[in-house]
Amino acid sequence: MTTSIAVPRPPYSIGVLPLLAALLMVFALGGASGYLVKAASVPAAAPSLAHAATACPASMHAEVWYTAHAWACVPDKNS
């Protein structure tokens, strides 16, 4: 006489755990990279944003990254 035993299956697939771990690492690296950019791009005496608009040549405009507290002069797209 054969007997069968039902083996319970986990509520999630085995591949879900590595996926969730990878997503968590990507989220942590993304958050840390914002702080790295901020630390690398902010000079000791950060210029004001009003100064950024007047510091660029005529064919350029100031591009501001508010989260990194940084700005740079970039060429106008139409010139």
C-alpha positions as CSV (number, residue, x, y, z in Angstrom):
1,M,0.0,0.0,0.0
2,T,1.4,3.4,-1.0
3,T,1.0,6.4,1.1
4,S,1.4,9.9,-0.1
5,I,2.4,12.8,2.0
6,A,1.7,16.4,1.0
7,V,4.8,18.5,1.3
8,P,3.9,22.1,2.0
9,R,5.3,24.6,-0.5
10,P,6.7,27.9,0.7
11,P,4.4,30.9,0.0
12,Y,7.0,32.5,-2.3
13,S,9.4,31.3,-4.9
14,I,13.0,30.7,-4.0
15,G,14.0,33.3,-6.6
16,V,12.1,36.0,-4.8
17,L,14.7,36.4,-1.9
18,P,17.7,37.2,-4.2
19,L,15.5,39.6,-6.1
20,L,14.4,41.4,-2.9
21,A,18.0,41.5,-1.7
22,A,19.2,43.0,-5.0
23,L,16.5,45.6,-5.0
24,L,17.4,46.6,-1.4
25,M,21.1,46.9,-2.3
26,V,20.2,49.0,-5.4
27,F,18.0,51.3,-3.2
28,A,20.8,51.7,-0.6
29,L,23.5,52.4,-3.3
30,G,21.2,55.0,-4.9
31,G,20.6,56.8,-1.6
32,A,24.3,56.7,-0.8
33,S,25.3,58.0,-4.2
34,G,23.3,61.2,-3.6
35,Y,25.3,61.9,-0.5
36,L,28.6,61.2,-2.3
37,V,27.7,63.7,-5.1
38,K,26.8,66.3,-2.5
39,A,30.0,65.8,-0.6
40,A,32.2,65.9,-3.8
41,S,30.5,68.8,-5.6
42,V,29.9,71.4,-2.8
43,P,32.9,73.7,-2.4
44,A,33.8,75.1,1.1
45,A,32.1,78.4,0.3
46,A,29.1,77.4,-1.9
47,P,28.1,80.3,-4.2
48,S,24.5,81.4,-4.1
49,L,22.1,80.5,-6.8
50,A,21.6,84.1,-7.8
51,H,25.3,84.3,-8.5
52,A,25.1,81.1,-10.6
53,A,22.8,82.8,-13.1
54,T,25.1,85.8,-13.6
55,A,28.3,83.7,-13.7
56,C,27.6,81.9,-17.0
57,P,28.6,83.3,-20.4
58,A,25.9,84.6,-22.9
59,S,25.6,81.3,-24.8
60,M,25.3,79.2,-21.6
61,H,22.8,78.9,-18.7
62,A,23.1,77.7,-15.1
63,E,21.8,74.2,-14.4
64,V,21.1,73.6,-10.8
65,W,20.9,70.3,-8.9
66,Y,19.0,71.3,-5.7
67,T,19.4,67.9,-4.0
68,A,23.2,68.1,-4.4
69,H,23.3,71.9,-3.7
70,A,25.4,72.3,-6.9
71,W,25.2,74.1,-10.2
72,A,27.1,74.3,-13.4
73,C,27.1,76.3,-16.7
74,V,25.8,74.3,-19.6
75,P,25.5,75.3,-23.2
76,D,22.1,76.4,-24.5
77,K,20.3,73.8,-26.6
78,N,19.3,76.2,-29.4
79,S,22.8,77.7,-30.0
